[in-house]
Amino acid sequence: MRLLHHHHLDTQRVKSQFAKLEKAIARDDFKSPNLKKLSPTPYWRFKLDQSNRLLVQFARYNNETVCLALEVIHQHDYANARFLRGASLQWDQIDVDDDASGEQGDPGRDDGAQTLRYVHPVCSEIHVLDKVLSFDDTQQAVFDTPAPLVLVGSAGSGKTALTLEKLRQAHGRVLYVTQSAFLAQSARAIYFAHGFEAQGQEPEFLSYREFMETLHVPAGRELDFSAFGAWFERYRSAAKQATGGLDAHALFEEFRGVISSRAEGVLSRESYLALGVRQSLLAPAQRAAVFDLFEKYRSWLAGSGFFDLNLLAHDWLPKAQPTYDFMVVDEVQDLTSVQLALLLKTLAKPGQFLLCGDSNQIVHPNFFSWAAVKTLFWQDESLARSQTISVLKANFRNGQAVTHLANRLLKIKHARFGSIDRETNFLVQATAQASGTVQLLADKEATRRELNLKTRGSTQFAVLVLRDEDKAAVRQQFQTPLVFSVHEAKGLEYTNVILVDMVSGQRQAFAEVAQGVQASDLAGDTLDYSRARDKTDRSLELFKFYVNALYVALTRAVDQLLLVESDTAHPLLQLLDLRTQDALNLASTQTSSQQEWAAEARRLELQGKQEQAEAIRQTMLKTQKPSWPIWDEAALQELLPKALLPGQISNKPRQALLDYALWHGQSGWVHDLVGASNFEPAKQIGHAIWASQGKLPVPRARHEGPAQHLARLEADRRDAWRFLVKKAEALAERQRQPYASRGFKEVLRQCDQFGVDHRTYFNATPLMLAAECGNVALVQALLERGADPMTQDHYGHRAWDYALARFLDDPEHKAHQLDVLYPLLSPAVMDVQTDGKLVRLERHQGEYWLLTVMLTSYKKFFSQLLPDAQVERNIKGFCADHLMRHMDRVPDSVLPPRRRTRTYINSVLARAEVNSNYQPSRQLWLRTRNGYYVINPALQLRAHSTKAWVSWHEWLNQPLVLAGCGMRLKAPAD
Ligand SMILES: Nc1ncnc2c1ncn2[C@@H]1O[C@H](COP(=O)(O)OP(=O)(O)OP(=O)(O)O)[C@@H](O)[C@H]1O
């Protein structure tokens, strides 16, 4: 069997043992090196010698099984193995039966073996991101080339994968930035996959807007095309006359991509009028009117509540400071020159960048060209000389049929408009073994009906249309919730894709694209470099959106592409060599389970596709309202007057309030109950609270000496405290019981009936309760069903806060499973705003841990239902000792030992303090006195970059916390 080894595999200390093992594997001998499966993980291990092991995995490629050597495990230290992080294995048991023949299994029949899309014929090195990758020669060459680097690659050529692997090699503060927040988020997930830990670097993953926010958070909302379109409506007829029919899309492109795109500044009227013919969408005669409109646009913008990210880049240039040691700009074709200039200005050392993109995928209005990108750093001659442009031509995503069609479209584009530039003048090479299919269907009522029936229930089929405004019509006949415009579909991939009237819906524009092109022009397997003949021809810029949109749309299909067109004889479809099929060639009706739909909704939500996720919930996951009361804030506010009404006959509302108080650990409600009524259970608890605080008078008995009296006082306090804990625990146990149990069928049944994130009695979701119980199996089952770990209760707490709060408050809770839950539930980043800037805290930073502990602990901050030492300390702010409680119990994978030391924690507390001079200045908390901190009063948080900022007071529901702890918020005048 062939042995491939991980790029980071370090066999230095076991050289000879490894060489011996290699020989054994080569002769398919798995027995003598004692191969053993580490169920339930997909990994296996070989014995290298008495105390060292090799962690491996098996994979299939074509008809071959290959062995992937991932990591050497020294001295049986499985618990700290990168690939096993978070696995629930009995570490000390793994090697116990080493000498017995044991359960060895057959690697050739390994069910967990993954399938590789490509394996280099000779090179045995592999890279592990989210998947195992074997680089082809071009990828390897790029991997070995130092920065600066410009990487051009077609859709699915592995640009993102390769740039992330390169990013891992860099040192210091490193940035991955791209236009789309989703892409940045998924790049982060790929980067940190399989427990990867960055050594010697601080990586940040930001969308372009988030990057701008790190310089300064702009006021208002980002202008999108629909807001621009609404503004344009006012001038539609004037614009039409003056510009010869330019539509809103083209005008947006002219504003952004021409008038305001340059790094040197927004064009003046004179310089705009003086542009050459191929530098603008408009003929010189029409430009004066467009510039008038641009000025109107700018003055409208000032008072509109919107900001234009591109115009803002000019204003933010002076704010940019040398910050990053290395930077990757992905999908660079979506950025204008000034945006790119702003990014590059934040490099600490010029030239430490990797830019990558594909100009065939431009579907956002701009005038991108690789030449313009180059001129940004061409100004520096030495840099210019060292500049290389690398091209990736292989496609690792699409089946052969789709790649063939995509290439045919590129040939048409080339024949019609000439080469865009030298860099993008190539066809794509398919690496996929699968052939895949492409079908053209006439758009008939019966076809749509059949197609709809067969695909509407499946998560594997997506319907794509050209523009947002086309979605409504398509939804009339296609009931799948997976309907996307091309803009939305960018970056997605589906096994099967249906394009509806993509070409016929824009008959005229696509006829222009096909104009003058003959089938004979499309022969050959290469593109020769040629410029358009007519230098005044701006048609590429005008029709670029259509042809690129079609290219993006069809390359979303991994396997099967279906084009439904009313004009099947359209010249472009003819040129694409598509012949109409008589009947739909699709096997039986495809359906996905509720679970698959729930998971798809979650996936889309993560990608910012809220609309489609919501549509899935409404159409596919119809759920009922739970039959029990849910004590959220609204219900509590309704309950309070009833429970605290002095003459209230029923004890029911009082009991409900008492339970609420015990569950949330808020003593104020208990005192309120005691003050309002004679409700015995509340009185007992109130009494115990005072007794536990030593606030009840306990007169000295006649026979008692002072020491005896003190001892009795102490014993009484302890008894009172035990009583409180018992009461609270009894209630909590009842609530948690179904979520703590291994048999959780009933919980899953309720999820089917009420939705996976339904609210339980105290307004927690099942995921929150499973996390609180450390029930990993249930957490995993809920996540598989699409449970959202970011859902908050009415104190701003998420599932991770539930797990952490229990860990911190209940040292008896040994099965907390924090190490397994951490990667599953804790938010990958925390977005915080201080001093007008976005501070993004990444999970591995010390600040992330401390701020999370503060946010998690705040609900019980002033509660007397906690040991009194804690209360006394906290009243002045979060005490450093309190923040460090149980540090010795925190698992290494959550916080490495070096980050758990008192010195380190104190240094983090000091550096992120409001008045610290440390750079980057994070200003997360304020020191109130020596060793005491409060959250920076001006700090704001947001759940996601699409969500609004809220102050931390609102996030944690401070008024309710204070009310529940018997405190009242001080009026500013107090
Ligand atoms: N050498 C390789 N072998 C196998 N699969 C690969 C290889 N390189 C990349 N891939 C896979 O191909 C797919 C496409 O890669 P990636 O998303 O990085 O491409 P891209 O060029 O960024 O695509 P797009 O521009 O369409 O977003 C991914 O699933 C990736 O894991």
PDBQT file of the ligand as one rigid body, heavy atoms in Angstrom, charges set to zero:
ROOT
HETATM    1  N1  LIG A1001      -5.173  19.223  -4.947  1.00  0.00    +0.000 N 
HETATM    2  C1  LIG A1001      -6.450  19.004  -4.668  1.00  0.00    +0.000 A 
HETATM    3  N2  LIG A1001      -6.942  17.768  -4.637  1.00  0.00    +0.000 NA
HETATM    4  C2  LIG A1001      -8.252  17.526  -4.375  1.00  0.00    +0.000 A 
HETATM    5  N3  LIG A1001      -9.162  18.470  -4.114  1.00  0.00    +0.000 NA
HETATM    6  C3  LIG A1001      -8.725  19.737  -4.143  1.00  0.00    +0.000 A 
HETATM    7  C4  LIG A1001      -7.366  20.084  -4.407  1.00  0.00    +0.000 A 
HETATM    8  N4  LIG A1001      -7.261  21.415  -4.342  1.00  0.00    +0.000 NA
HETATM    9  C5  LIG A1001      -8.487  21.888  -4.038  1.00  0.00    +0.000 A 
HETATM   10  N5  LIG A1001      -9.363  20.887  -3.919  1.00  0.00    +0.000 N 
HETATM   11  C6  LIG A1001     -10.794  20.967  -3.567  1.00  0.00    +0.000 C 
HETATM   12  O1  LIG A1001     -11.483  21.577  -4.654  1.00  0.00    +0.000 OA
HETATM   13  C7  LIG A1001     -12.579  22.358  -4.157  1.00  0.00    +0.000 C 
HETATM   14  C8  LIG A1001     -12.455  23.774  -4.687  1.00  0.00    +0.000 C 
HETATM   15  O2  LIG A1001     -11.353  24.380  -4.034  1.00  0.00    +0.000 OA
HETATM   16  P1  LIG A1001     -11.385  25.905  -3.566  1.00  0.00    +0.000 P 
HETATM   17  O3  LIG A1001     -12.680  26.232  -2.958  1.00  0.00    +0.000 OA
HETATM   18  O4  LIG A1001     -10.121  26.181  -2.832  1.00  0.00    +0.000 OA
HETATM   19  O5  LIG A1001     -11.330  26.555  -5.016  1.00  0.00    +0.000 OA
HETATM   20  P2  LIG A1001     -11.427  28.052  -5.487  1.00  0.00    +0.000 P 
HETATM   21  O6  LIG A1001     -10.449  28.161  -6.584  1.00  0.00    +0.000 OA
HETATM   22  O7  LIG A1001     -11.260  28.962  -4.316  1.00  0.00    +0.000 OA
HETATM   23  O8  LIG A1001     -12.920  28.067  -6.061  1.00  0.00    +0.000 OA
HETATM   24  P3  LIG A1001     -13.966  29.290  -6.337  1.00  0.00    +0.000 P 
HETATM   25  O9  LIG A1001     -13.178  30.359  -7.027  1.00  0.00    +0.000 OA
HETATM   26  O10 LIG A1001     -15.034  28.710  -7.175  1.00  0.00    +0.000 OA
HETATM   27  O11 LIG A1001     -14.454  29.680  -4.978  1.00  0.00    +0.000 OA
HETATM   28  C9  LIG A1001     -12.512  22.282  -2.642  1.00  0.00    +0.000 C 
HETATM   29  O12 LIG A1001     -13.443  21.331  -2.220  1.00  0.00    +0.000 OA
HETATM   30  C10 LIG A1001     -11.076  21.850  -2.359  1.00  0.00    +0.000 C 
HETATM   31  O13 LIG A1001     -10.954  21.128  -1.149  1.00  0.00    +0.000 OA
ENDROOT
TORSDOF 0
